[in-house]
Amino acid sequence: MTDFISLMSNNPTFFFGVTFVFSLMIGSFLNVVILRLPKMLEQGWKKECREFLADEITTPSASKNEEAFTLSTPRSSCPSCQHRITFYENIPIISWLFLRGKCSRCHTKISLRYPIVELTTALLSVVISAHFGVTFTTLMLLILTWGLVCLTLIDLDHMLLPDQITLPLLWLGLLVNLNDAIVPLSDAVIGAIAGYTSLFSIVWLFKLCTGKEGMGHGDFKLLAVFGAWIGWQLLPLLILMASAVGAIIGISMMTFKNHQREQPIPFGPYLAVAGWITLLWGNGIWAWYLSYLY
């Protein structure tokens, strides 16, 4: 193991290659998480509701006809013809290209999003590896990056940021900074608190004034995640970047896509992108911004 780490440290090309290939496989798994985790949560919520309302007593078959979803079962299959996907049809990017983006049996188109998620995961992982080198911190930041990919797409699809992903990332950030790996632990703890309470306070005041919910609670937790990783000092930059991008995209959608003003827009993806950029280049961007102002 030591020799392998030394090889990666002394040979950046090998290190980046290993990171890229391994992250492609992780990206394939992330596609499964993005698709199945919301379904698993929905099934869990329905079960809890049935138990709470004692619905199973009167309709015992309500839950039996619903196939249980986990990350491993049932096996992946074509949604059109139910063809079970074999291992050689599930090789990241390569299988999609070989199959020309179609099911091998019914030739229904396979979404381009699957290889895009795999390739994006791999490229982001290489950027992290190039920025932080062969370190334990790099491994932790890769886990954060993979989690952010999941959160971004789940929020886009379902307006949901699952606690099953955000909370472990929050604790992981505090764990990484126990030894001041990215920021001092005190800054990380204050950052987590400030990240949550800042958005919570804004939304609470908005609700008092309008009677409407302006943002989901998952967004509070996601900002707390970044506070735990980057500290409290860069949170204003993160919020500024996320808000600017969100405003631009939101106005564009209303202008060009007839997006209704009342229709909610997920804020999690903007937080995730802005937070990831801030994590890598936030200090430089903040210094440039302050120098531009003064």
C-alpha positions in Angstrom: 0.0 0.0 0.0 2.8 2.4 0.9 4.5 1.6 -2.4 1.3 2.3 -4.3 0.9 5.7 -2.6 4.5 6.5 -3.3 4.0 5.6 -7.0 1.0 8.0 -7.2 3.0 10.7 -5.4 5.9 10.4 -7.8 3.9 9.9 -10.9 1.1 12.5 -11.3 0.0 11.0 -14.6 -0.6 7.7 -13.0 -2.3 9.3 -10.0 -4.7 11.3 -12.2 -5.4 8.2 -14.4 -6.3 6.1 -11.3 -8.5 8.9 -10.0 -10.2 9.3 -13.4 -11.0 5.6 -13.9 -12.1 5.0 -10.3 -14.3 8.1 -10.3 -15.9 6.9 -13.6 -17.1 3.8 -11.7 -18.2 6.0 -8.7 -20.1 8.1 -11.2 -22.0 5.0 -12.4 -22.9 4.3 -8.8 -24.0 7.9 -8.3 -26.5 7.4 -11.2 -28.1 4.6 -9.1 -28.2 6.7 -6.0 -29.7 9.7 -7.8 -32.4 7.5 -9.3 -33.2 5.2 -6.4 -32.7 7.2 -3.2 -35.7 9.5 -3.7 -37.8 6.4 -4.4 -36.5 4.7 -1.3 -37.3 7.8 0.8 -40.8 8.0 -0.7 -41.5 4.3 0.2 -40.2 4.9 3.7 -42.5 7.9 4.2 -45.5 6.0 2.8 -44.8 3.1 5.2 -44.5 5.5 8.2 -47.8 7.2 7.2 -49.6 3.8 6.9 -48.3 2.8 10.3 -49.2 6.1 11.9 -52.7 6.0 10.4 -53.1 2.3 11.0 -54.0 2.0 7.3 -52.4 -1.5 7.1 -55.1 -2.9 9.3 -57.8 -2.1 6.8 -55.8 -2.5 3.6 -53.1 -5.1 4.3 -52.1 -5.4 0.7 -51.3 -1.7 0.3 -47.6 -2.2 0.8 -47.2 -5.8 -0.5 -47.8 -4.8 -4.1 -45.1 -2.2 -4.0 -41.6 -3.5 -4.9 -39.1 -2.5 -2.3 -36.3 -0.3 -3.5 -32.7 -0.4 -2.3 -29.4 0.7 -3.9 -28.8 -2.9 -4.9 -32.2 -4.3 -5.6 -33.9 -4.8 -7.9 -31.3 -5.1 -10.6 -31.0 -2.3 -13.0 -33.3 -2.7 -16.1 -34.6 -0.9 -19.1 -37.7 1.1 -18.1 -39.4 0.2 -21.4 -38.8 -3.5 -21.9 -37.5 -4.5 -18.4 -34.4 -6.0 -19.9 -31.9 -6.7 -17.1 -28.8 -4.8 -17.7 -25.7 -7.0 -17.7 -22.3 -6.0 -16.3 -20.8 -5.4 -19.7 -23.7 -3.1 -20.6 -23.0 -1.1 -17.4 -19.3 -0.1 -18.1 -19.1 3.7 -17.5 -19.3 5.7 -20.8 -17.9 2.8 -22.9 -21.2 0.8 -22.7 -23.3 3.8 -23.6 -21.0 4.5 -26.7 -21.0 0.9 -27.7 -24.7 0.6 -27.5 -25.1 4.0 -29.3 -27.2 5.3 -26.5 -29.9 2.6 -26.9 -31.2 -0.4 -25.1 -29.7 -3.6 -26.6 -33.1 -5.3 -26.7 -35.8 -2.7 -27.5 -33.5 0.1 -28.8 -35.2 2.7 -26.6 -32.9 5.7 -26.1 -30.8 5.7 -22.9 -30.6 9.2 -21.4 -27.4 11.1 -22.2 -27.4 12.2 -18.6 -25.9 8.9 -17.4 -22.5 9.2 -19.2 -22.5 13.0 -18.5 -22.8 12.3 -14.7 -20.0 9.7 -15.0 -17.7 12.0 -17.0 -18.4 15.0 -14.8 -17.7 13.0 -11.7 -14.4 11.9 -13.1 -13.3 15.3 -14.3 -14.3 17.0 -11.0 -12.3 14.3 -9.1 -9.2 14.9 -11.2 -9.5 18.7 -10.5 -9.6 17.9 -6.8 -6.7 15.6 -7.0 -4.6 18.1 -9.0 -5.4 20.8 -6.5 -4.7 18.9 -3.2 -2.3 16.1 -4.3 -1.9 12.7 -2.8 -3.3 13.3 0.7 -6.0 12.1 3.0 -7.7 15.4 2.6 -8.0 14.7 -1.1 -9.9 11.5 -0.4 -12.3 13.3 1.9 -12.8 16.1 -0.6 -13.6 13.5 -3.3 -16.3 12.0 -1.1 -17.7 15.6 -0.7 -17.6 16.1 -4.4 -19.4 12.8 -5.1 -22.0 13.7 -2.6 -22.5 17.2 -4.1 -23.1 15.6 -7.6 -25.9 13.5 -6.0 -27.4 16.4 -4.2 -27.4 18.6 -7.2 -29.3 16.2 -9.5 -31.7 15.0 -6.8 -32.6 18.6 -6.0 -33.1 19.3 -9.7 -35.3 16.3 -10.1 -37.3 16.3 -6.8 -36.7 19.6 -5.0 -35.1 17.5 -2.3 -31.8 17.5 -0.4 -31.8 14.3 1.5 -30.4 14.3 5.1 -28.9 10.9 4.3 -26.3 12.7 2.3 -26.1 16.2 3.8 -25.7 15.3 7.4 -22.8 12.8 6.8 -21.0 15.4 4.7 -21.5 18.0 7.6 -19.9 15.7 10.1 -17.2 14.7 7.7 -16.2 18.3 7.2 -15.8 18.8 11.0 -13.8 15.5 11.1 -11.5 16.6 8.4 -10.8 19.9 10.2 -10.0 18.3 13.5 -6.4 18.7 12.6 -7.0 22.0 10.8 -6.6 20.3 7.4 -8.5 23.1 5.5 -9.5 25.6 8.2 -9.1 25.6 12.0 -11.7 23.5 13.8 -13.1 26.6 15.6 -13.7 28.2 12.2 -15.4 25.0 10.9 -17.7 24.8 13.9 -18.7 28.5 13.7 -19.0 28.1 9.9 -21.5 25.2 10.3 -23.5 27.1 12.8 -23.4 30.3 10.8 -24.3 28.5 7.5 -27.4 27.0 9.0 -28.6 30.0 11.1 -28.0 32.6 8.4 -30.4 31.1 5.8 -32.8 30.0 8.5 -33.1 33.5 9.8 -33.6 35.0 6.4 -36.3 32.4 5.5 -38.0 32.8 8.9 -38.2 36.6 8.4 -39.5 36.1 4.9 -42.2 33.8 6.2 -43.2 36.3 8.9 -43.6 39.0 6.3 -45.3 37.0 3.5 -46.6 33.9 5.1 -44.8 31.7 2.5 -41.9 29.4 2.7 -39.0 30.9 0.7 -36.6 28.0 0.8 -36.4 24.4 1.9 -34.7 23.4 5.1 -32.3 21.2 3.1 -30.6 24.4 1.8 -29.8 25.4 5.4 -28.1 22.1 6.0 -26.2 22.3 2.7 -24.8 25.7 3.6 -23.9 24.3 7.0 -22.0 21.6 5.2 -19.8 24.1 3.4 -19.4 26.1 6.6 -18.0 23.0 8.2 -15.5 22.5 5.3 -14.4 26.1 4.5 -15.1 28.0 7.7 -17.3 31.0 8.3 -15.1 33.6 6.5 -15.9 32.5 3.0 -19.7 32.0 3.5 -20.6 35.5 2.3 -18.7 34.9 -1.0 -20.5 31.6 -1.4 -23.9 33.0 -0.8 -23.2 35.9 -3.1 -22.0 33.6 -5.9 -25.0 31.2 -5.5 -27.5 34.0 -5.4 -26.1 35.8 -8.4 -26.1 32.6 -10.5 -29.6 31.6 -9.2 -31.0 35.1 -10.0 -29.6 35.0 -13.6 -30.9 31.5 -14.3 -34.2 32.2 -12.6 -34.8 35.4 -14.7 -33.7 33.6 -17.8 -36.1 30.7 -17.2 -39.0 33.2 -16.7 -38.0 35.2 -19.8 -37.3 32.4 -22.3 -39.1 29.3 -21.0 -42.3 30.8 -19.6 -41.4 29.7 -16.1 -44.2 30.8 -13.7 -43.1 33.2 -11.0 -44.9 31.1 -8.4 -43.2 27.9 -9.5 -40.3 27.1 -7.1 -36.7 26.8 -8.4 -34.2 24.6 -6.5 -31.5 26.6 -4.8 -29.4 23.6 -3.8 -27.6 23.2 -7.2 -26.4 26.8 -7.1 -25.2 26.4 -3.5 -23.4 23.2 -4.5 -21.6 24.7 -7.5 -20.7 27.9 -5.7 -19.5 26.0 -2.6 -17.3 23.7 -4.6 -15.7 26.6 -6.5 -15.3 28.5 -3.2 -13.6 25.5 -1.6 -10.9 25.4 -4.3 -10.5 29.0 -5.3 -12.5 31.0 -2.7 -9.5 32.8 -1.1 -8.2 34.1 -4.4 -11.7 35.1 -5.6 -12.4 36.9 -2.3 -9.1 38.7 -2.4 -9.7 39.8 -6.0 -13.2 41.0 -5.1 -12.1 43.0 -2.1 -9.3 44.6 -4.1 -11.7 45.5 -6.8 -14.0 47.2 -4.3 -11.2 49.1 -2.6 
